[in-house]
Amino acid sequence: MPTRTTRVRDPESTRTAVLQEAARVFAEHGFSGASLREISERSGVSKPVIYYHFGSKEGLYSAVKRLLLDEYKEAPHEDAPDPLRPMDPEAEVRRLFEGLSDHRVLMRICAWSRLEGDLRNGLADLEVVDALRRRLTLAREQGAVRDDIEPGYLTIMLVGMVAFWLEVRSRVDKRAGAGPDDCDYLRQVVALLRRGISPSHEHA
């Protein structure tokens, strides 16, 4: 068990230590299952000091989600494609997959938040999701996406397919094929996307 130390002389270090361990605990147990006692023991920061910095368990949870979202936004990501070029469905899916899979703790906390009914600071707040919606909107305006498909809904569908795969792939068994194969799964998502959004299949 970590030795508890109260970092009163270094408030920023204290906040960082608490936020790092709290993120892990919330990712493992969700908000309801997480305890300040465990966070205190794992961070080495006493509960009174945690309350001093964050006010409550709810305040700490909000701070953790804000931190993870900020880290995602500040992380280097592949530049957005030239908006004047035709949309590449495979590139869109892979960009989304890589952006989400690099932030597993954030993904787990977002999953817990959905289960617990807290939709604040979730996947919808990620820039990669908003950027995807904008590109799909432009693609429809350019005629690359059929007119009867709403870009906002399509964005939700794609995020859902990728996010759910990242959540469950470690438990996928032979009933879903040969096993959890990222490349094979993404290939099939792309195949569905190409056929589903193609104007040649409009109103089919």
Secondary structure, 3 states (H helix, E strand, C coil): CCCCCCCCCCHHHHHHHHHHHHHHHHHHHHHHHCCHHHHHHHHCCCHHHHHHHHCCHHHHHHHHHHHHHHHHHHCCCCCCCCCCCCCCHHHHHHHHHHHHHCCHHHHHHHHHHHHCCCCCCCHHHCHHHHHHHHHHHHHHHCCCCCCCCCHHHHHHHHHHHHHHHHHHHHHCCHHHCCCCCHHHHHHHHHHHHHHHHCHHHCCC
